[in-house]
Amino acid sequence: MSETITTDREPVDQVDEQEGGAQAAPAGNDQQPTPPGRRKRLIALLGAVTLIAGAVYGAYYFTEGRFHESTDDAYVSGNLVQLTPQVTGTVVAVNADDTQVVKAGDPVVTLDPADARIALADAEASLGQTVRRVSGLYVNNDFYAANVAQRESDLARANDDLRRRLAVADSGAVSAEDIAHARDAVQAAQAALDAARQQGAANHALTDRTSVEQHPDVQAAASKVRAAWLAYARDTLPAPVTGYVAQRQVQVGQRVSPGTPLMAIVPLDGVWVDANFKEVQLKHMRIGQPVTLTADVYGSGVKYHGRIEGFSAGTGSAFATLPAQNATGNWIKIVQRLPVRIALDPRELAARPLRIGLSMTVDADTRDDSGSRLGAAQNTRYRTDVFAQYDAQANGEIEKVIKQNEMAASTPATAAQPSAQRVPARDRKGNAG
């Protein structure tokens, strides 16, 4: 048995040696050394490529790259014109909805005008009564002038009677009592004349140097008509500007009060871009520098062109609801960003309109740094003329009421020169006396 076991082990050992040798041989064939010349060429090529890339980048940076500041922290901004009522009322009509276009002056929301119409009618009636009463004052000028003429005539007659009696007093034809009565008549006529003149002067004080239209009483009544007309006209809310309706909150039948936001109107033809640059990028940025922009909504193939219009007065964190408290002990410096306002080309906006809030990528060319860091002295002004017609319409309504109730169109001219018309009458009486 020992011989048999020995015989069996010998072939196994020989087979293992042969397999190990067969396996070791291929492993030795894979590890072939790299030629030294080829390795040097690869290292030289890599160094040359690195030097060329560095030179190209350096040339680009010193000729072009250092004059550009870019950021993708930029968004479209614009005016949100709020439509709010000026009077209290109930909404009876809404003539526009979100995403729709309204033109300046279009009636967008209408309130119930019943109460305002009644108040306007009362104010117009009061103005008519005032005009008639004031017109009567001008007519009274002629009445008081005639009364003065009558009193002057009575005084002249009393003076004539007194002179005739005095002329025959020495002959005894007239008694002393008659002469005393004649003197009393002269004094009474003179007092009546003075009273008439005072009444005329008092009436002239109410009418001189003015007309029916410009009389203070008429103007006070006209102011009430104007206020009532404005309240009536403001029951219709026009669009202040041309734009798209957004954030509509008003509903038919809703009771609204002055200042209640009903909707917003966005004029997309006047949007701009607020680009938030890092504070380290602002060193060479100036107002007026050209800017190239791309919008995510159109892709990088569409370019917008604009210019820097101004810099914000503070960073975003400074105007935050809860500003940072940097005086604490665990302070960490954070690079701040400053909003930069960029005006866009109106023609490009008309061709490809933008919406408020869209993302933009901004590249500012800072090559020309001769501009100012501060805003221009001339400020941008926004205005609307849709409410100016209210005053003109109110004036037209007032003029119509005055013309309808004025008693005589020529009375202002008569009252303008009352003394010039009455002086000749007094002269005639004086000459006759």
Residue pairs with C-beta under 8 A, 6 or more apart in sequence:
57 65
67 284
67 365
67 366
67 367
68 363
68 364
68 365
68 366
69 277
69 281
69 284
69 285
69 363
69 364
69 366
70 361
70 362
70 363
70 364
71 275
71 276
71 277
71 278
71 281
71 361
71 362
72 359
72 360
72 361
72 362
73 275
73 276
73 277
73 337
74 273
74 274
74 275
74 276
74 293
74 342
74 359
74 360
74 361
74 362
75 273
75 274
75 357
75 358
75 359
75 360
76 271
76 272
76 273
76 295
76 354
76 355
76 356
76 357
76 358
76 360
77 271
77 272
77 273
77 274
77 356
78 266
78 267
78 268
78 270
78 271
78 272
78 356
79 241
79 266
79 267
79 270
79 382
80 246
80 247
80 264
80 265
80 266
80 356
81 240
81 241
81 243
81 264
81 265
81 266
81 267
82 261
82 262
82 263
82 264
83 108
83 109
83 237
83 239
83 240
83 261
83 262
83 263
83 264
83 265
84 258
84 259
84 260
84 261
84 262
85 109
85 111
85 234
85 237
85 256
85 257
85 258
85 259
85 260
85 262
86 234
86 258
87 111
87 116
87 231
87 234
87 235
87 258
88 255
88 256
88 257
88 258
89 111
89 112
89 113
89 115
89 116
89 235
89 255
89 256
90 111
90 112
90 253
90 254
90 255
90 256
91 109
91 110
91 111
91 112
91 250
91 251
91 252
91 253
91 254
91 255
91 256
92 110
92 111
92 112
92 252
92 253
93 109
93 110
93 252
94 108
94 109
94 110
94 248
94 250
94 251
94 252
95 106
95 107
95 108
95 109
95 110
96 102
96 106
96 108
96 239
96 245
96 248
96 263
97 245
97 248
98 245
98 246
98 247
98 248
99 244
99 245
99 246
100 244
100 245
101 242
101 243
101 244
101 245
102 108
102 239
102 242
102 243
102 244
102 245
102 265
103 239
103 242
104 238
104 239
104 240
104 241
104 242
104 384
104 386
105 238
105 239
105 386
106 238
106 239
107 236
107 237
107 238
108 237
108 238
108 239
108 245
108 263
109 236
109 237
109 250
109 262
109 263
110 235
110 236
110 237
111 235
111 236
111 237
111 256
112 235
113 232
113 235
113 236
116 228
116 231
116 232
116 234
116 235
117 232
119 228
119 231
119 232
120 225
120 228
120 229
120 231
120 232
122 228
123 221
123 224
123 225
123 227
123 228
123 229
124 225
124 228
124 397
124 401
126 221
126 224
126 225
127 218
127 221
127 222
127 224
127 225
127 398
127 401
127 402
127 405
128 401
128 404
128 405
129 221
129 405
130 217
130 218
130 220
130 221
131 212
131 218
131 221
131 401
131 402
131 405
131 406
132 405
132 407
133 217
134 207
134 212
134 215
134 217
134 218
135 212
135 405
135 406
135 407
135 408
135 411
136 407
137 203
137 206
137 207
138 207
138 212
138 408
138 411
138 412
138 414
138 415
139 407
139 408
139 411
140 203
141 200
141 203
141 204
141 207
141 414
141 415
141 418
142 414
144 196
144 199
144 200
144 203
145 200
145 418
145 421
145 422
147 196
147 199
147 200
148 193
148 196
148 197
148 200
148 422
149 422
149 425
149 426
149 429
150 196
151 189
151 192
151 193
151 195
151 196
151 197
152 193
152 425
152 426
152 429
153 429
154 189
154 192
154 193
155 186
155 189
155 190
155 192
155 193
155 429
156 429
156 432
156 433
157 189
158 182
158 185
158 186
158 188
158 189
159 186
159 189
159 433
160 433
161 182
161 185
161 186
162 179
162 182
162 183
162 185
162 186
165 174
165 178
165 179
165 182
166 179
168 174
169 176
169 179
200 418
204 415
204 418
207 215
207 415
208 415
208 416
208 418
210 216
210 412
211 412
212 218
212 402
212 406
212 411
212 412
213 399
213 402
218 402
222 398
222 402
225 394
225 397
225 398
225 401
226 391
226 394
226 395
226 398
229 390
229 393
229 394
229 397
230 390
230 394
233 390
233 393
233 394
234 390
237 262
238 386
238 387
239 265
239 386
240 265
240 384
240 386
240 387
241 265
241 267
241 384
242 267
242 269
243 265
243 266
243 267
243 268
244 265
244 266
244 268
245 263
245 264
245 265
246 263
246 264
246 265
246 266
247 261
247 263
247 264
248 262
248 263
249 261
249 262
249 263
250 256
250 262
250 263
256 262
266 356
268 349
268 353
268 354
268 355
268 356
269 346
269 349
269 350
271 344
271 349
271 354
271 356
272 306
272 309
272 341
272 342
272 343
272 344
273 293
273 306
273 341
273 342
273 344
273 360
273 362
274 339
274 340
274 341
274 342
275 291
275 339
275 340
275 342
275 360
275 362
275 364
276 316
276 337
276 338
276 339
276 340
277 285
277 337
277 338
277 340
277 364
278 335
278 336
278 337
279 315
279 335
279 336
279 337
279 338
280 335
282 311
282 338
282 340
284 366
284 369
285 308
285 311
285 340
285 364
285 366
285 369
286 308
286 366
286 368
286 369
286 370
286 371
286 372
286 373
287 308
287 309
287 310
287 311
287 371
287 372
287 373
287 374
287 375
287 376
288 307
288 308
288 368
288 371
288 372
289 307
289 308
289 364
289 365
289 366
289 367
289 368
289 369
289 371
290 305
290 306
290 307
290 364
290 365
291 305
291 306
291 307
291 308
291 342
291 362
291 363
291 364
291 365
292 303
292 304
292 305
292 362
292 363
292 365
293 303
293 304
293 305
293 306
293 342
293 344
293 360
293 361
293 362
293 363
294 300
294 302
294 303
294 304
294 360
294 361
295 302
295 304
295 352
295 354
295 358
295 359
295 360
295 361
296 358
296 359
296 360
296 361
297 354
297 355
297 358
297 359
298 352
300 361
302 352
304 344
304 345
304 348
304 349
304 352
304 360
305 344
305 345
305 348
306 342
306 343
306 344
306 345
307 342
307 343
308 340
308 341
308 342
308 364
308 371
309 341
309 342
309 343
310 340
310 341
310 375
310 376
311 338
311 339
311 340
311 341
311 373
311 374
311 375
312 338
312 339
312 340
312 341
314 338
315 336
315 337
315 338
315 339
316 336
316 337
316 338
316 339
317 323
317 324
317 336
340 364
342 362
344 354
408 414
414 421
